[in-house]
Amino acid sequence: MLKEAETGIPVKELCRKNSMGNLNFYKWRDKYSIIQTYDIKRLNKLEAENRKLKQMIAELSLKSQLQEEIIKKL
């Protein structure tokens, strides 16, 4: 969307096309416009890794709770 906006397509039209509010577009632009393509790819990779780690923590926490319940029953 940022590249499209740079080519001269009006922001309102881009936001309508992508179901995004104007305010969100400008916040997004401020956050990501200074980031290079490499940095965006790296950021996406780190966010994916973060999601996996959070999932692992949730699973281990659940497993730990189940083990505690089993121990209490014994």
N, C-alpha and C positions, 0 to 999 in steps of 0.2 A: 504494500500500500504506500509506503514511503516513496518508493521509486516512481510509482504512478503519480503521486502528488507532485514530485519534482518535475515531471514531464508537463505539468500544467493542468491536469484534470482537477476540477474544483473539489475541495475537501468534502463539501456537503454531498456531492454525487458519489464520491468514494465511500463515504460513511453509509449512505443509503444502500449502495450496492453490496456492502459487506456487513450490513446490520450492526453498525457500530455508531455510538454517539459521537458528536463532534468533540466534546470535552475529553472523552476517552482517547480519541485519535491524537489530540494535542498532547495529552499526558504521555501516551505511548511514543509519540514522536520525540518529545523531550528526553525520554528515557533511552530510546534506541537509536536515535539519529546519529549520535556520536560514535556508536559502536560499529566497528568494521565487520565485514562478512565473517572473517575468521573468528572474531570474538563472539558473534551470534551463534555460530556452530558450536563453539566451546561452551557457551552458556547453556545451550540446549542439551549438550552432552552432560554437563554437570547437573542440570535439573533432572534429567532422566536418572542419573546415578543417585541423586538425592531421593527421588521417589522410590527406587528399589531399596535403598537403605531404610527408609521409613517403613516400607512394607515388611522388611526383615525384622525390624524392631517390634512391629505390631504382632507378627507371627510368634516371635520368641516370647513376648510378653504374655500372649494368650497361652502358649505352651507352659510357661512357668506357672500361671494361675491354675491351669488344669492339674499340674503336678502337685501344687500345694493342696488343692481340694482332695486329691487322691490320698495324699499323706495324712490329712486330717481325718479321713474316713477310716484309715487303718488304725 
